[in-house]
Amino acid sequence: MDPDVFADALQQVHGILESKNKAVEEQKRLLEEKEAFLKRVRLFEESNPKAGKESDVLHLNVGGVTNIAVLRRTLT
């Protein structure tokens, strides 16, 4: 096998691995951010039990005329 062809192939494989490694590191970072956010949400919910849940239905009087019901998650 020609050494130049082997070196080029090896360089391509190395580039692909570096690219995949960067993608994995980015996914890891995003997962860590999500876990930290969910931890903050749990701590907030534990310390504020009367704050309500995402699935709560809120009844709003809009302008004194129209009554509508929306999910809390829609407003937040």
C-alpha distance (Angstrom), angle and dihedral (degrees) to the residues before:
residue distance angle dihedral
M1 . . .
D2 3.78 . .
P3 3.84 109.5 .
D4 3.83 91.6 -138.9
V5 3.81 92.0 54.8
F6 3.79 90.2 48.0
A7 3.82 91.5 48.5
D8 3.82 91.7 49.1
A9 3.81 91.9 49.1
L10 3.78 90.8 48.0
Q11 3.79 90.9 49.7
Q12 3.82 90.7 50.7
V13 3.79 91.6 50.1
H14 3.79 90.0 48.5
G15 3.81 90.6 51.3
I16 3.80 91.6 49.8
L17 3.79 91.7 49.2
E18 3.80 91.8 49.5
S19 3.80 90.2 49.9
K20 3.81 92.0 49.5
N21 3.79 90.9 46.3
K22 3.82 90.7 53.8
A23 3.81 90.2 49.9
V24 3.81 91.3 50.3
E25 3.80 91.7 48.2
E26 3.82 90.3 50.5
Q27 3.81 91.3 50.2
K28 3.80 89.3 48.3
R29 3.81 90.7 51.5
L30 3.81 91.7 48.9
L31 3.80 91.4 48.6
E32 3.80 91.1 50.5
E33 3.81 90.2 50.4
K34 3.80 90.7 49.6
E35 3.81 92.0 48.8
A36 3.82 90.9 49.3
F37 3.81 90.4 49.8
L38 3.80 92.7 49.2
K39 3.79 89.6 49.0
R40 3.82 90.1 53.2
V41 3.82 89.9 49.0
R42 3.82 91.5 51.0
L43 3.80 91.5 48.6
F44 3.81 90.7 49.1
E45 3.80 92.2 48.6
E46 3.81 91.6 48.3
S47 3.80 92.9 49.8
N48 3.84 94.0 41.7
P49 3.82 106.3 40.0
K50 3.80 93.0 164.0
A51 3.82 93.8 55.8
G52 3.80 91.4 94.9
K53 3.77 135.0 -129.8
E54 3.81 131.8 -81.8
S55 3.80 90.2 -112.5
D56 3.84 94.8 55.7
V57 3.79 114.7 120.8
L58 3.80 112.6 -132.2
H59 3.79 120.6 -158.5
L60 3.79 112.0 -147.0
N61 3.77 129.3 -167.0
V62 3.79 104.6 -148.4
G63 3.78 115.0 -159.8
G64 3.79 92.9 -21.1
V65 3.80 90.8 -78.0
T66 3.80 110.9 65.1
N67 3.78 124.3 56.3
I68 3.79 117.3 -161.8
A69 3.80 134.2 173.7
V70 3.81 120.5 -142.1
L71 3.77 135.7 170.2
R72 3.77 115.5 -104.3
R73 3.84 89.0 -126.2
T74 3.83 89.5 60.9
L75 3.77 90.6 60.1
T76 3.76 96.2 41.9
